[in-house]
Amino acid sequence: MIDIENEIFTLVHDALKAKWPDIYVTSSYNEVPSSLPAVYITEMDNAVFTKTLTQNNEELHARVTYEVNAYSNAESGRKTQCKEIIAEVDNVLCQLGFIRLSLLRTPNMADANVYRMTGRYRAVVRKDRVIYRE
């Protein structure tokens, strides 16, 4: 299996912390993040890219999909803060070669006072960690 989740998490984490030092960034889902603003990023799918599977079943590429959830409870501008956070994540992932599949407002059932946005990104990664747009 081709696994780049830690590298992707670290790149996103570092970019977010550079802009918002107090942001909580995690790869473990929490219904209610321990502090806000917060970002939850996870690899939600990692599948063999069958077009390049060798006759010996050697995996040369994987199709990976990441989900990013941004949360804000700012007194004013919660929506704006979420959009700024997602824009930074989008910038990092798209520069790496990911394509944004979707970006939407997600109702935050745990706390309606928290604004939440969800983005999904996909790419194909080679076993030497080179990332390609699909």
Salt bridges, closest charged atoms under 4 A:
GLU7 OE2 - ARG129 NE 2.67
ASP14 OD1 - HIS13 ND1 3.02
GLU58 OE2 - LYS127 NZ 2.38
GLU67 OE1 - ARG120 NH2 2.55
GLU88 OE1 - LYS19 NZ 3.23
ASP90 OD1 - ARG100 NE 2.62
ASP128 OD1 - ARG126 NE 2.74
GLU134 OE2 - ARG63 NH2 2.46
